[in-house]
Amino acid sequence: IHAEEKAIWHDVQHGKCTADDALKRLSAARARGVSLTALSSRAISLPKEEQAAFIRNEASSKRIVRSSISCMATIDKFHDEDQAASQLVVGTESGKVIMYNLSCTAVDVSVQLPSVPTHIIPVGLRDVEYRLLVPCRNG
C-alpha cells in the first residue's frame, strides 16, 4: 500500500481530516499515478451522497492489496537435475515478482516492476548464480 494512501486513511481515522478532504486527497493521489487499494478506489467511485459516509465507516478497516498471478516459474536451488529442489517464482498483476523459500512459507525476494510481468525465465541456480528474465506487458 502506498505511503500516501496510508497517511490519508490514518488522518481520517484519527480525526485529522474530514471525509471530503480525504476524498480530494485520494483523487489527487490517483491522478498522480498512485496505485490505490480497492477500498480507496471504491470510495472515489461511489455517488457523491454516499462517499462521506463510506469514508467514515471504513476509516478503521484494514486496507489490503490483492493481486492475481500473471505468470509462474521455478528455479533450481542447488543442482540442475530433474528431482532437484526448486523455488517458486511468481509474477503478479500488481507488477511484482516474488520468489518464495523452498517450502513456500515465506518470501525470499520481492521486486516491484514498472509493469505487469508476462513470463518468468529463470537462468542458473538460485544458490550459485542466477538471473530472472522477466518481460512485461508494456514491452
N, CA, C and O atoms as CSV, one atom per row, in Angstrom:
chain,resi,resn,atom,element,x,y,z
A,1,ILE,N,N,0.853,-1.177,0.000
A,1,ILE,CA,C,0.000,0.000,0.000
A,1,ILE,C,C,0.892,1.231,0.000
A,1,ILE,O,O,1.847,1.312,0.773
A,2,HIS,N,N,0.587,2.170,-0.851
A,2,HIS,CA,C,1.386,3.376,-0.985
A,2,HIS,C,C,1.326,4.195,0.309
A,2,HIS,O,O,0.281,4.276,0.955
A,3,ALA,N,N,2.453,4.796,0.675
A,3,ALA,CA,C,2.559,5.561,1.920
A,3,ALA,C,C,1.580,6.729,1.968
A,3,ALA,O,O,1.051,7.051,3.032
A,4,GLU,N,N,1.339,7.358,0.838
A,4,GLU,CA,C,0.412,8.491,0.807
A,4,GLU,C,C,-1.015,8.049,1.143
A,4,GLU,O,O,-1.727,8.732,1.879
A,5,GLU,N,N,-1.422,6.905,0.597
A,5,GLU,CA,C,-2.753,6.393,0.899
A,5,GLU,C,C,-2.864,6.019,2.374
A,5,GLU,O,O,-3.876,6.302,3.016
A,6,LYS,N,N,-1.824,5.384,2.911
A,6,LYS,CA,C,-1.828,5.046,4.340
A,6,LYS,C,C,-2.001,6.296,5.190
A,6,LYS,O,O,-2.768,6.302,6.153
A,7,ALA,N,N,-1.282,7.356,4.828
A,7,ALA,CA,C,-1.337,8.599,5.603
A,7,ALA,C,C,-2.738,9.216,5.560
A,7,ALA,O,O,-3.220,9.728,6.571
A,8,ILE,N,N,-3.384,9.170,4.411
A,8,ILE,CA,C,-4.730,9.731,4.285
A,8,ILE,C,C,-5.698,8.996,5.209
A,8,ILE,O,O,-6.443,9.625,5.961
A,9,TRP,N,N,-5.685,7.656,5.152
A,9,TRP,CA,C,-6.600,6.884,5.998
A,9,TRP,C,C,-6.254,7.041,7.475
A,9,TRP,O,O,-7.150,7.038,8.319
A,10,HIS,N,N,-4.979,7.177,7.800
A,10,HIS,CA,C,-4.556,7.402,9.183
A,10,HIS,C,C,-5.128,8.723,9.692
A,10,HIS,O,O,-5.625,8.807,10.815
A,11,ASP,N,N,-5.048,9.761,8.842
A,11,ASP,CA,C,-5.580,11.064,9.228
A,11,ASP,C,C,-7.091,11.011,9.446
A,11,ASP,O,O,-7.599,11.631,10.380
A,12,VAL,N,N,-7.812,10.285,8.604
A,12,VAL,CA,C,-9.264,10.149,8.775
A,12,VAL,C,C,-9.566,9.414,10.074
A,12,VAL,O,O,-10.428,9.825,10.851
A,13,GLN,N,N,-8.850,8.332,10.295
A,13,GLN,CA,C,-9.091,7.502,11.486
A,13,GLN,C,C,-8.853,8.284,12.781
A,13,GLN,O,O,-9.543,8.067,13.777
A,14,HIS,N,N,-7.886,9.184,12.761
A,14,HIS,CA,C,-7.547,9.939,13.971
A,14,HIS,C,C,-8.147,11.347,13.983
A,14,HIS,O,O,-7.749,12.184,14.792
A,15,GLY,N,N,-9.109,11.610,13.081
A,15,GLY,CA,C,-9.822,12.882,13.078
A,15,GLY,C,C,-9.011,14.074,12.607
A,15,GLY,O,O,-9.374,15.214,12.895
A,16,LYS,N,N,-7.927,13.840,11.893
A,16,LYS,CA,C,-7.078,14.941,11.432
A,16,LYS,C,C,-7.552,15.535,10.103
A,16,LYS,O,O,-7.087,16.602,9.700
A,17,CYS,N,N,-8.480,14.847,9.416
A,17,CYS,CA,C,-9.062,15.401,8.186
A,17,CYS,C,C,-10.482,14.870,8.022
A,17,CYS,O,O,-10.830,13.809,8.539
A,18,THR,N,N,-11.278,15.621,7.302
A,18,THR,CA,C,-12.673,15.233,7.073
A,18,THR,C,C,-12.749,14.225,5.926
A,18,THR,O,O,-11.775,14.000,5.208
A,19,ALA,N,N,-13.910,13.637,5.778
A,19,ALA,CA,C,-14.124,12.677,4.697
A,19,ALA,C,C,-13.977,13.358,3.335
A,19,ALA,O,O,-13.424,12.774,2.403
A,20,ASP,N,N,-14.471,14.588,3.220
A,20,ASP,CA,C,-14.353,15.319,1.949
A,20,ASP,C,C,-12.891,15.606,1.606
A,20,ASP,O,O,-12.474,15.470,0.456
A,21,ASP,N,N,-12.118,16.006,2.624
A,21,ASP,CA,C,-10.687,16.248,2.395
A,21,ASP,C,C,-9.982,14.960,1.979
A,21,ASP,O,O,-9.124,14.969,1.097
A,22,ALA,N,N,-10.352,13.855,2.620
A,22,ALA,CA,C,-9.749,12.565,2.289
A,22,ALA,C,C,-10.055,12.179,0.843
A,22,ALA,O,O,-9.178,11.696,0.128
A,23,LEU,N,N,-11.286,12.390,0.418
A,23,LEU,CA,C,-11.662,12.086,-0.966
A,23,LEU,C,C,-10.870,12.929,-1.957
A,23,LEU,O,O,-10.418,12.423,-2.985
A,24,LYS,N,N,-10.703,14.204,-1.653
A,24,LYS,CA,C,-9.914,15.075,-2.531
A,24,LYS,C,C,-8.468,14.596,-2.602
A,24,LYS,O,O,-7.873,14.553,-3.679
A,25,ARG,N,N,-7.907,14.237,-1.448
A,25,ARG,CA,C,-6.517,13.771,-1.415
A,25,ARG,C,C,-6.359,12.436,-2.141
A,25,ARG,O,O,-5.375,12.232,-2.850
A,26,LEU,N,N,-7.321,11.527,-1.968
A,26,LEU,CA,C,-7.269,10.239,-2.665
A,26,LEU,C,C,-7.383,10.428,-4.176
A,26,LEU,O,O,-6.669,9.782,-4.943
A,27,SER,N,N,-8.279,11.313,-4.598
A,27,SER,CA,C,-8.447,11.585,-6.033
A,27,SER,C,C,-7.184,12.198,-6.621
A,27,SER,O,O,-6.773,11.848,-7.727
A,28,ALA,N,N,-6.574,13.109,-5.880
A,28,ALA,CA,C,-5.338,13.736,-6.349
A,28,ALA,C,C,-4.210,12.711,-6.438
A,28,ALA,O,O,-3.416,12.730,-7.379
A,29,ALA,N,N,-4.146,11.821,-5.454
A,29,ALA,CA,C,-3.104,10.781,-5.474
A,29,ALA,C,C,-3.291,9.873,-6.688
A,29,ALA,O,O,-2.325,9.545,-7.378
A,30,ARG,N,N,-4.526,9.471,-6.946
A,30,ARG,CA,C,-4.790,8.619,-8.106
A,30,ARG,C,C,-4.434,9.343,-9.405
A,30,ARG,O,O,-3.900,8.729,-10.329
A,31,ALA,N,N,-4.723,10.633,-9.480
A,31,ALA,CA,C,-4.404,11.422,-10.678
A,31,ALA,C,C,-2.886,11.497,-10.908
A,31,ALA,O,O,-2.433,11.609,-12.047
A,32,ARG,N,N,-2.112,11.435,-9.824
A,32,ARG,CA,C,-0.645,11.451,-9.938
A,32,ARG,C,C,-0.061,10.077,-10.242
A,32,ARG,O,O,1.151,9.936,-10.405
A,33,GLY,N,N,-0.922,9.061,-10.320
A,33,GLY,CA,C,-0.442,7.730,-10.665
A,33,GLY,C,C,-0.219,6.792,-9.497
A,33,GLY,O,O,0.332,5.705,-9.673
A,34,VAL,N,N,-0.641,7.197,-8.297
A,34,VAL,CA,C,-0.521,6.324,-7.132
A,34,VAL,C,C,-1.516,5.180,-7.292
A,34,VAL,O,O,-2.688,5.404,-7.592
A,35,SER,N,N,-1.045,3.963,-7.092
A,35,SER,CA,C,-1.910,2.794,-7.173
A,35,SER,C,C,-2.664,2.649,-5.848
A,35,SER,O,O,-2.060,2.414,-4.801
A,36,LEU,N,N,-3.986,2.792,-5.909
A,36,LEU,CA,C,-4.812,2.756,-4.701
A,36,LEU,C,C,-5.371,1.358,-4.454
A,36,LEU,O,O,-5.508,0.554,-5.377
A,37,THR,N,N,-5.691,1.086,-3.189
A,37,THR,CA,C,-6.339,-0.172,-2.838
A,37,THR,C,C,-7.781,-0.154,-3.347
A,37,THR,O,O,-8.305,0.890,-3.735
A,38,ALA,N,N,-8.401,-1.316,-3.336
A,38,ALA,CA,C,-9.790,-1.438,-3.788
A,38,ALA,C,C,-10.720,-0.582,-2.929
A,38,ALA,O,O,-11.682,-0.007,-3.439
A,39,LEU,N,N,-10.441,-0.495,-1.638
A,39,LEU,CA,C,-11.274,0.291,-0.729
A,39,LEU,C,C,-11.254,1.769,-1.110
A,39,LEU,O,O,-12.306,2.406,-1.164
A,40,SER,N,N,-10.087,2.313,-1.371
A,40,SER,CA,C,-9.968,3.724,-1.750
A,40,SER,C,C,-10.585,3.971,-3.121
A,40,SER,O,O,-11.257,4.981,-3.330
A,41,SER,N,N,-10.361,3.063,-4.042
A,41,SER,CA,C,-10.950,3.207,-5.379
A,41,SER,C,C,-12.471,3.187,-5.307
A,41,SER,O,O,-13.148,3.935,-6.014
A,42,ARG,N,N,-12.995,2.332,-4.454
A,42,ARG,CA,C,-14.451,2.260,-4.302
A,42,ARG,C,C,-14.991,3.559,-3.718
A,42,ARG,O,O,-16.026,4.056,-4.161
A,43,ALA,N,N,-14.298,4.109,-2.731
A,43,ALA,CA,C,-14.739,5.360,-2.115
A,43,ALA,C,C,-14.848,6.465,-3.156
A,43,ALA,O,O,-15.801,7.244,-3.137
A,44,ILE,N,N,-13.889,6.539,-4.052
A,44,ILE,CA,C,-13.886,7.568,-5.088
A,44,ILE,C,C,-15.001,7.336,-6.103
A,44,ILE,O,O,-15.584,8.289,-6.621
A,45,SER,N,N,-15.293,6.076,-6.382
A,45,SER,CA,C,-16.259,5.760,-7.436
A,45,SER,C,C,-17.728,5.806,-6.986
A,45,SER,O,O,-18.629,5.783,-7.825
A,46,LEU,N,N,-17.970,5.870,-5.695
A,46,LEU,CA,C,-19.346,5.924,-5.189
A,46,LEU,C,C,-20.022,7.245,-5.567
A,46,LEU,O,O,-19.341,8.236,-5.831
A,47,PRO,N,N,-21.364,7.261,-5.593
A,47,PRO,CA,C,-22.076,8.529,-5.802
A,47,PRO,C,C,-21.718,9.522,-4.690
A,47,PRO,O,O,-21.455,9.123,-3.556
A,48,LYS,N,N,-21.710,10.794,-5.018
A,48,LYS,CA,C,-21.290,11.857,-4.072
A,48,LYS,C,C,-21.991,11.758,-2.718
A,48,LYS,O,O,-21.359,11.949,-1.679
A,49,GLU,N,N,-23.290,11.461,-2.722
A,49,GLU,CA,C,-24.036,11.426,-1.459
A,49,GLU,C,C,-23.655,10.252,-0.562
A,49,GLU,O,O,-23.981,10.264,0.625
A,50,GLU,N,N,-22.977,9.243,-1.095
A,50,GLU,CA,C,-22.585,8.071,-0.308
A,50,GLU,C,C,-21.109,8.089,0.106
A,50,GLU,O,O,-20.705,7.328,0.985
A,51,GLN,N,N,-20.322,8.932,-0.509
A,51,GLN,CA,C,-18.875,8.915,-0.291
A,51,GLN,C,C,-18.471,9.224,1.150
A,51,GLN,O,O,-17.691,8.477,1.741
A,52,ALA,N,N,-18.981,10.299,1.720
A,52,ALA,CA,C,-18.575,10.709,3.065
A,52,ALA,C,C,-18.909,9.637,4.098
A,52,ALA,O,O,-18.086,9.329,4.960
A,53,ALA,N,N,-20.109,9.070,4.017
A,53,ALA,CA,C,-20.499,8.015,4.965
A,53,ALA,C,C,-19.604,6.792,4.806
A,53,ALA,O,O,-19.217,6.173,5.797
A,54,PHE,N,N,-19.273,6.440,3.563
A,54,PHE,CA,C,-18.402,5.294,3.315
A,54,PHE,C,C,-17.025,5.524,3.935
A,54,PHE,O,O,-16.478,4.634,4.586
A,55,ILE,N,N,-16.470,6.709,3.732
A,55,ILE,CA,C,-15.148,7.041,4.288
A,55,ILE,C,C,-15.176,6.939,5.813
A,55,ILE,O,O,-14.275,6.349,6.409
A,56,ARG,N,N,-16.193,7.502,6.441
A,56,ARG,CA,C,-16.283,7.447,7.906
A,56,ARG,C,C,-16.429,6.012,8.401
A,56,ARG,O,O,-15.802,5.636,9.392
A,57,ASN,N,N,-17.247,5.205,7.725
A,57,ASN,CA,C,-17.477,3.821,8.147
A,57,ASN,C,C,-16.254,2.934,7.948
A,57,ASN,O,O,-16.017,2.014,8.731
A,58,GLU,N,N,-15.486,3.206,6.914
A,58,GLU,CA,C,-14.351,2.348,6.579
A,58,GLU,C,C,-13.012,2.861,7.100
A,58,GLU,O,O,-11.974,2.260,6.825
A,59,ALA,N,N,-13.021,3.955,7.840
A,59,ALA,CA,C,-11.767,4.561,8.311
A,59,ALA,C,C,-10.911,3.593,9.115
A,59,ALA,O,O,-9.683,3.629,9.024
A,60,SER,N,N,-11.542,2.734,9.896
A,60,SER,CA,C,-10.765,1.811,10.732
A,60,SER,C,C,-10.570,0.440,10.083
A,60,SER,O,O,-9.958,-0.444,10.682
A,61,SER,N,N,-11.085,0.255,8.862
A,61,SER,CA,C,-10.923,-1.027,8.166
A,61,SER,C,C,-9.470,-1.234,7.757
A,61,SER,O,O,-8.733,-0.283,7.498
A,62,LYS,N,N,-9.092,-2.470,7.709
A,62,LYS,CA,C,-7.746,-2.804,7.269
A,62,LYS,C,C,-7.706,-2.775,5.739
A,62,LYS,O,O,-8.537,-3.394,5.074
A,63,ARG,N,N,-6.742,-2.060,5.202
A,63,ARG,CA,C,-6.579,-1.988,3.758
A,63,ARG,C,C,-5.558,-3.024,3.313
A,63,ARG,O,O,-4.443,-3.089,3.832
A,64,ILE,N,N,-5.965,-3.829,2.341
A,64,ILE,CA,C,-5.082,-4.856,1.811
A,64,ILE,C,C,-5.046,-4.753,0.295
A,64,ILE,O,O,-5.970,-4.243,-0.339
A,65,VAL,N,N,-3.966,-5.246,-0.259
A,65,VAL,CA,C,-3.824,-5.272,-1.711
A,65,VAL,C,C,-3.875,-6.724,-2.146
A,65,VAL,O,O,-3.049,-7.541,-1.739
A,66,ARG,N,N,-4.850,-7.028,-2.974
A,66,ARG,CA,C,-4.966,-8.378,-3.511
A,66,ARG,C,C,-4.555,-8.341,-4.967
A,66,ARG,O,O,-4.849,-7.395,-5.697
A,67,SER,N,N,-3.877,-9.378,-5.363
A,67,SER,CA,C,-3.436,-9.436,-6.748
A,67,SER,C,C,-3.511,-10.869,-7.219
A,67,SER,O,O,-3.442,-11.800,-6.416
A,68,SER,N,N,-3.650,-11.046,-8.504
A,68,SER,CA,C,-3.675,-12.395,-9.052
A,68,SER,C,C,-2.358,-12.676,-9.779
A,68,SER,O,O,-1.605,-11.765,-10.121
A,69,ILE,N,N,-2.114,-13.941,-9.998
A,69,ILE,CA,C,-0.863,-14.373,-10.624
A,69,ILE,C,C,-0.953,-14.171,-12.132
A,69,ILE,O,O,-1.937,-14.558,-12.762
A,70,SER,N,N,0.075,-13.567,-12.698
A,70,SER,CA,C,0.130,-13.382,-14.145
A,70,SER,C,C,1.072,-14.389,-14.806
A,70,SER,O,O,0.901,-14.716,-15.981
A,71,CYS,N,N,2.064,-14.884,-14.060
A,71,CYS,CA,C,2.985,-15.896,-14.591
A,71,CYS,C,C,3.709,-16.567,-13.426
A,71,CYS,O,O,3.735,-16.054,-12.307
A,72,MET,N,N,4.293,-17.725,-13.719
A,72,MET,CA,C,4.922,-18.514,-12.671
A,72,MET,C,C,6.036,-19.356,-13.268
A,72,MET,O,O,5.965,-19.761,-14.429
A,73,ALA,N,N,7.077,-19.623,-12.462
A,73,ALA,CA,C,8.173,-20.498,-12.882
A,73,ALA,C,C,8.839,-21.047,-11.625
A,73,ALA,O,O,8.517,-20.639,-10.509
A,74,THR,N,N,9.752,-21.960,-11.817
A,74,THR,CA,C,10.575,-22.451,-10.710
A,74,THR,C,C,12.036,-22.300,-11.091
A,74,THR,O,O,12.392,-22.331,-12.269
A,75,ILE,N,N,12.873,-22.138,-10.081
A,75,ILE,CA,C,14.312,-22.069,-10.296
A,75,ILE,C,C,14.962,-23.096,-9.383
A,75,ILE,O,O,14.654,-23.170,-8.194
A,76,ASP,N,N,15.874,-23.894,-9.959
A,76,ASP,CA,C,16.560,-24.915,-9.174
A,76,ASP,C,C,17.430,-24.256,-8.114
A,76,ASP,O,O,18.044,-23.215,-8.348
A,77,LYS,N,N,17.470,-24.888,-6.940
A,77,LYS,CA,C,18.190,-24.316,-5.806
A,77,LYS,C,C,19.683,-24.629,-5.842
A,77,LYS,O,O,20.501,-23.709,-5.847
A,78,PHE,N,N,20.061,-25.934,-5.868
A,78,PHE,CA,C,21.469,-26.324,-5.780
A,78,PHE,C,C,21.990,-26.997,-7.038
A,78,PHE,O,O,23.094,-26.703,-7.497
A,79,HIS,N,N,21.179,-27.915,-7.601
A,79,HIS,CA,C,21.618,-28.762,-8.715
A,79,HIS,C,C,20.675,-28.612,-9.899
A,79,HIS,O,O,19.490,-28.316,-9.744
A,80,ASP,N,N,21.227,-28.821,-11.070
A,80,ASP,CA,C,20.421,-28.757,-12.290
A,80,ASP,C,C,20.027,-30.173,-12.698
A,80,ASP,O,O,20.523,-30.706,-13.691
A,81,GLU,N,N,19.120,-30.780,-11.911
A,81,GLU,CA,C,18.656,-32.152,-12.170
A,81,GLU,C,C,17.133,-32.179,-12.129
A,81,GLU,O,O,16.497,-31.245,-11.641
A,82,ASP,N,N,16.555,-33.260,-12.647
A,82,ASP,CA,C,15.091,-33.373,-12.693
A,82,ASP,C,C,14.450,-33.344,-11.304
A,82,ASP,O,O,13.414,-32.704,-11.125
A,83,GLN,N,N,15.036,-34.017,-10.329
A,83,GLN,CA,C,14.450,-34.117,-8.993
A,83,GLN,C,C,15.052,-33.125,-8.002
A,83,GLN,O,O,14.876,-33.283,-6.794
A,84,ALA,N,N,15.751,-32.119,-8.483
A,84,ALA,CA,C,16.399,-31.146,-7.600
A,84,ALA,C,C,15.369,-30.246,-6.916
A,84,ALA,O,O,14.290,-29.986,-7.449
A,85,ALA,N,N,15.733,-29.784,-5.730
A,85,ALA,CA,C,14.867,-28.843,-5.014
A,85,ALA,C,C,14.809,-27.538,-5.798
A,85,ALA,O,O,15.812,-27.078,-6.344
A,86,SER,N,N,13.623,-26.954,-5.842
A,86,SER,CA,C,13.478,-25.701,-6.583
A,86,SER,C,C,12.581,-24.738,-5.817
A,86,SER,O,O,11.823,-25.131,-4.930
A,87,GLN,N,N,12.687,-23.482,-6.180
A,87,GLN,CA,C,11.900,-22.439,-5.542
A,87,GLN,C,C,10.892,-21.884,-6.533
A,87,GLN,O,O,11.160,-21.776,-7.730
A,88,LEU,N,N,9.730,-21.537,-6.006
A,88,LEU,CA,C,8.664,-20.978,-6.816
A,88,LEU,C,C,8.893,-19.480,-7.010
A,88,LEU,O,O,9.214,-18.761,-6.064
A,89,VAL,N,N,8.722,-19.023,-8.255
A,89,VAL,CA,C,8.815,-17.598,-8.588
A,89,VAL,C,C,7.493,-17.213,-9.252
A,89,VAL,O,O,7.059,-17.857,-10.207
A,90,VAL,N,N,6.862,-16.164,-8.743
A,90,VAL,CA,C,5.533,-15.767,-9.197
A,90,VAL,C,C,5.552,-14.306,-9.643
A,90,VAL,O,O,6.149,-13.454,-8.986
A,91,GLY,N,N,4.893,-14.030,-10.765
A,91,GLY,CA,C,4.656,-12.665,-11.211
A,91,GLY,C,C,3.198,-12.332,-10.955
A,91,GLY,O,O,2.327,-13.177,-11.162
A,92,THR,N,N,2.916,-11.106,-10.506
A,92,THR,CA,C,1.547,-10.742,-10.152
A,92,THR,C,C,1.014,-9.594,-11.015
A,92,THR,O,O,1.773,-8.854,-11.641
A,93,GLU,N,N,-0.307,-9.474,-11.028
A,93,GLU,CA,C,-0.961,-8.400,-11.772
A,93,GLU,C,C,-0.643,-7.025,-11.198
A,93,GLU,O,O,-0.843,-6.017,-11.875
A,94,SER,N,N,-0.159,-6.966,-9.980
A,94,SER,CA,C,0.230,-5.682,-9.389
A,94,SER,C,C,1.664,-5.313,-9.736
A,94,SER,O,O,2.195,-4.330,-9.218
A,95,GLY,N,N,2.295,-6.094,-10.609
A,95,GLY,CA,C,3.629,-5.763,-11.092
A,95,GLY,C,C,4.769,-6.242,-10.219
A,95,GLY,O,O,5.875,-5.708,-10.306
A,96,LYS,N,N,4.531,-7.221,-9.391
A,96,LYS,CA,C,5.592,-7.747,-8.528
A,96,LYS,C,C,6.086,-9.090,-9.029
A,96,LYS,O,O,5.341,-9.856,-9.640
A,97,VAL,N,N,7.365,-9.363,-8.758
A,97,VAL,CA,C,7.929,-10.698,-8.922
A,97,VAL,C,C,8.340,-11.137,-7.529
A,97,VAL,O,O,9.117,-10.461,-6.855
A,98,ILE,N,N,7.810,-12.275,-7.106
A,98,ILE,CA,C,8.030,-12.776,-5.748
A,98,ILE,C,C,8.663,-14.155,-5.832
A,98,ILE,O,O,8.163,-15.033,-6.536
A,99,MET,N,N,9.775,-14.347,-5.107
A,99,MET,CA,C,10.420,-15.653,-5.017
A,99,MET,C,C,10.234,-16.159,-3.587
A,99,MET,O,O,10.632,-15.505,-2.623
A,100,TYR,N,N,9.619,-17.342,-3.473
A,100,TYR,CA,C,9.350,-17.929,-2.169
A,100,TYR,C,C,10.483,-18.858,-1.750
A,100,TYR,O,O,11.276,-19.298,-2.581
A,101,ASN,N,N,10.553,-19.155,-0.437
A,101,ASN,CA,C,11.551,-20.110,0.038
A,101,ASN,C,C,11.163,-21.523,-0.406
A,101,ASN,O,O,10.118,-21.711,-1.028
A,102,LEU,N,N,11.994,-22.508,-0.093
A,102,LEU,CA,C,11.758,-23.877,-0.568
A,102,LEU,C,C,10.399,-24.436,-0.169
A,102,LEU,O,O,9.768,-25.142,-0.955
A,103,SER,N,N,9.948,-24.134,1.022
A,103,SER,CA,C,8.673,-24.679,1.487
A,103,SER,C,C,7.489,-23.754,1.177
A,103,SER,O,O,6.353,-24.058,1.543
A,104,CYS,N,N,7.748,-22.640,0.510
A,104,CYS,CA,C,6.716,-21.648,0.154
A,104,CYS,C,C,5.989,-21.089,1.369
A,104,CYS,O,O,4.797,-20.790,1.300
A,105,THR,N,N,6.705,-20.949,2.480
A,105,THR,CA,C,6.112,-20.399,3.686
A,105,THR,C,C,6.520,-18.954,3.936
A,105,THR,O,O,5.951,-18.285,4.798
A,106,ALA,N,N,7.507,-18.470,3.183
A,106,ALA,CA,C,7.978,-17.097,3.357
A,106,ALA,C,C,8.530,-16.577,2.031
A,106,ALA,O,O,8.894,-17.349,1.145
A,107,VAL,N,N,8.583,-15.273,1.920
A,107,VAL,CA,C,9.112,-14.633,0.717
A,107,VAL,C,C,10.620,-14.433,0.877
A,107,VAL,O,O,11.077,-13.849,1.860
A,108,ASP,N,N,11.384,-14.923,-0.100
A,108,ASP,CA,C,12.837,-14.687,-0.114
A,108,ASP,C,C,13.162,-13.357,-0.778
A,108,ASP,O,O,13.958,-12.575,-0.259
A,109,VAL,N,N,12.545,-13.104,-1.922
A,109,VAL,CA,C,12.817,-11.896,-2.695
A,109,VAL,C,C,11.495,-11.364,-3.246
A,109,VAL,O,O,10.652,-12.133,-3.708
A,110,SER,N,N,11.326,-10.055,-3.193
A,110,SER,CA,C,10.159,-9.412,-3.786
A,110,SER,C,C,10.635,-8.154,-4.498
A,110,SER,O,O,11.297,-7.307,-3.898
A,111,VAL,N,N,10.297,-8.034,-5.781
A,111,VAL,CA,C,10.737,-6.891,-6.586
A,111,VAL,C,C,9.527,-6.273,-7.270
A,111,VAL,O,O,8.711,-6.982,-7.858
A,112,GLN,N,N,9.413,-4.956,-7.193
A,112,GLN,CA,C,8.341,-4.232,-7.861
A,112,GLN,C,C,8.819,-3.824,-9.250
A,112,GLN,O,O,9.855,-3.174,-9.384
A,113,LEU,N,N,8.069,-4.203,-10.283
A,113,LEU,CA,C,8.391,-3.861,-11.662
A,113,LEU,C,C,7.527,-2.687,-12.118
A,113,LEU,O,O,6.501,-2.401,-11.502
A,114,PRO,N,N,7.931,-2.009,-13.187
A,114,PRO,CA,C,7.130,-0.885,-13.677
A,114,PRO,C,C,5.839,-1.314,-14.377
A,114,PRO,O,O,4.959,-0.486,-14.611
A,115,SER,N,N,5.720,-2.596,-14.713
A,115,SER,CA,C,4.534,-3.088,-15.405
A,115,SER,C,C,4.276,-4.537,-15.000
A,115,SER,O,O,5.038,-5.121,-14.230
A,116,VAL,N,N,3.208,-5.102,-15.523
A,116,VAL,CA,C,2.817,-6.475,-15.186
A,116,VAL,C,C,3.707,-7.479,-15.928
A,116,VAL,O,O,3.820,-7.404,-17.151
A,117,PRO,N,N,4.342,-8.420,-15.209
A,117,PRO,CA,C,5.165,-9.432,-15.877
A,117,PRO,C,C,4.296,-10.426,-16.654
A,117,PRO,O,O,3.214,-10.807,-16.207
A,118,THR,N,N,4.791,-10.837,-17.825
A,118,THR,CA,C,4.051,-11.799,-18.648
A,118,THR,C,C,4.675,-13.179,-18.628
A,118,THR,O,O,3.967,-14.174,-18.782
A,119,HIS,N,N,5.978,-13.263,-18.445
A,119,HIS,CA,C,6.708,-14.530,-18.381
A,119,HIS,C,C,7.836,-14.384,-17.369
A,119,HIS,O,O,8.299,-13.278,-17.092
A,120,ILE,N,N,8.265,-15.505,-16.829
A,120,ILE,CA,C,9.468,-15.530,-15.984
A,120,ILE,C,C,10.357,-16.625,-16.536
A,120,ILE,O,O,9.949,-17.782,-16.628
A,121,ILE,N,N,11.573,-16.254,-16.903
A,121,ILE,CA,C,12.521,-17.214,-17.462
A,121,ILE,C,C,13.734,-17.262,-16.537
A,121,ILE,O,O,14.591,-16.380,-16.591
A,122,PRO,N,N,13.811,-18.295,-15.685
A,122,PRO,CA,C,14.961,-18.404,-14.776
A,122,PRO,C,C,16.176,-18.991,-15.495
A,122,PRO,O,O,16.047,-19.921,-16.291
A,123,VAL,N,N,17.338,-18.447,-15.209
A,123,VAL,CA,C,18.595,-18.925,-15.783
A,123,VAL,C,C,19.579,-19.114,-14.632
A,123,VAL,O,O,19.787,-18.194,-13.842
A,124,GLY,N,N,20.184,-20.292,-14.529
A,124,GLY,CA,C,21.164,-20.565,-13.484
A,124,GLY,C,C,20.552,-21.269,-12.287
A,124,GLY,O,O,19.426,-21.765,-12.340
A,125,LEU,N,N,21.322,-21.301,-11.204
A,125,LEU,CA,C,20.911,-21.946,-9.957
A,125,LEU,C,C,20.787,-20.893,-8.859
A,125,LEU,O,O,21.619,-19.991,-8.766
A,126,ARG,N,N,19.771,-21.003,-8.042
A,126,ARG,CA,C,19.486,-20.000,-7.017
A,126,ARG,C,C,20.652,-19.776,-6.068
A,126,ARG,O,O,20.961,-18.627,-5.751
A,127,ASP,N,N,21.309,-20.832,-5.603
A,127,ASP,CA,C,22.389,-20.681,-4.631
A,127,ASP,C,C,23.768,-20.500,-5.259
A,127,ASP,O,O,24.753,-20.357,-4.536
A,128,VAL,N,N,23.858,-20.501,-6.573
A,128,VAL,CA,C,25.153,-20.324,-7.238
A,128,VAL,C,C,25.157,-18.949,-7.915
A,128,VAL,O,O,25.709,-17.985,-7.384
A,129,GLU,N,N,24.552,-18.878,-9.056
A,129,GLU,CA,C,24.394,-17.622,-9.775
A,129,GLU,C,C,23.156,-17.761,-10.640
A,129,GLU,O,O,22.969,-18.776,-11.312
A,130,TYR,N,N,22.317,-16.744,-10.623
A,130,TYR,CA,C,21.076,-16.844,-11.398
A,130,TYR,C,C,20.648,-15.479,-11.901
A,130,TYR,O,O,21.088,-14.440,-11.408
A,131,ARG,N,N,19.791,-15.513,-12.880
A,131,ARG,CA,C,19.132,-14.334,-13.412
A,131,ARG,C,C,17.677,-14.717,-13.701
A,131,ARG,O,O,17.376,-15.857,-14.054
A,132,LEU,N,N,16.800,-13.752,-13.545
A,132,LEU,CA,C,15.408,-13.936,-13.932
A,132,LEU,C,C,15.126,-12.959,-15.070
A,132,LEU,O,O,15.218,-11.744,-14.894
A,133,LEU,N,N,14.788,-13.492,-16.217
A,133,LEU,CA,C,14.412,-12.654,-17.338
A,133,LEU,C,C,12.887,-12.495,-17.282
A,133,LEU,O,O,12.150,-13.480,-17.313
A,134,VAL,N,N,12.431,-11.250,-17.200
A,134,VAL,CA,C,11.019,-11.004,-16.969
A,134,VAL,C,C,10.499,-9.949,-17.953
A,134,VAL,O,O,10.588,-8.752,-17.680
A,135,PRO,N,N,9.958,-10.387,-19.090
A,135,PRO,CA,C,9.321,-9.418,-19.981
A,135,PRO,C,C,7.982,-8.962,-19.396
A,135,PRO,O,O,7.302,-9.719,-18.704
A,136,CYS,N,N,7.621,-7.720,-19.686
A,136,CYS,CA,C,6.399,-7.152,-19.144
A,136,CYS,C,C,5.428,-6.744,-20.243
A,136,CYS,O,O,5.797,-6.686,-21.416
A,137,ARG,N,N,4.202,-6.464,-19.864
A,137,ARG,CA,C,3.160,-6.105,-20.823
A,137,ARG,C,C,3.468,-4.827,-21.601
A,137,ARG,O,O,3.055,-4.682,-22.752
A,138,ASN,N,N,4.184,-3.915,-20.980
A,138,ASN,CA,C,4.463,-2.664,-21.667
A,138,ASN,C,C,5.687,-2.761,-22.591
A,138,ASN,O,O,6.128,-1.761,-23.157
A,139,GLY,N,N,6.222,-3.966,-22.732
A,139,GLY,CA,C,7.341,-4.175,-23.647
A,139,GLY,C,C,8.639,-3.999,-22.964
A,139,GLY,O,O,9.689,-4.139,-23.590
